[in-house]
Amino acid sequence: MHIREKKLTLEQQMYWAQSLKTQGVPSKRIVMNGLDQLAQHAWLGGVHWGQAAIQGYDLAELNRLNRLRVGMSVHSLKEAKVAEERGADYLFYGHVYESNCKPNCEPRGLIALAEVCSNVSIPVIAIGGIRPENIGAIRTAGAKGAAVISTIWMNSKPELAAASLRQAIKDSENAEPRR
């Protein structure tokens, strides 16, 4: 579970994280976006930052000292390589498809996603416009997963949207490898 809500205070985000933990989500599965006060929140499973944060930290050192997974959002192959070199454990790459979250930005597309996936050794998670019908394509491009926001949150029946995504993931895992 990736908590990313820029309008909430740190206290409110931590409340969400504690609520998830209370509901049975293992701490190691809770990732906080933008959290820089790491010492007092080492019980979380990880942190996720944008490009601006990479300049201020040695990610490998943070990971070693705090035993947190560190993720980075990237938008190019160059950014992906820098994040990997600095010690990121995984990358969010996007936006891959048209997205309600980025209405005036051109999507980067599957070719760019495949380029990033094939040139870094850490997992790449596709983000932006992810729907059940394009799960197979992002997996074929090399993405190890997908981050989904609007497909679930903007749906009148989010539980059905999540079930459709789960089925698409399952179907893509069972599909014959393409040659």
Sequence and secondary structure as in RCSB ss.txt:
>XXXX:A:sequence
MHIREKKLTLEQQMYWAQSLKTQGVPSKRIVMNGLDQLAQHAWLGGVHWGQAAIQGYDLAELNRLNRLRVGMSVH
SLKEAKVAEERGADYLFYGHVYESNCKPNCEPRGLIALAEVCSNVSIPVIAIGGIRPENIGAIRTAGAKGAAVIS
TIWMNSKPELAAASLRQAIKDSENAEPRR
>XXXX:A:secstr
 EE  TTS HHHHHHHHHHHHHTT  GGG EEET    GGGTTSSEEEE HHHHTT  HHHHHHHH  EEEEEES
SHHHHHHHHHHT SEEEEE  S  TTSTTS   HHHHHHHHHHH SS EEEESS  GGGHHHHHHTT SEEE SH
HHHTSSSHHHHHHHHHHHHHHHHHS    
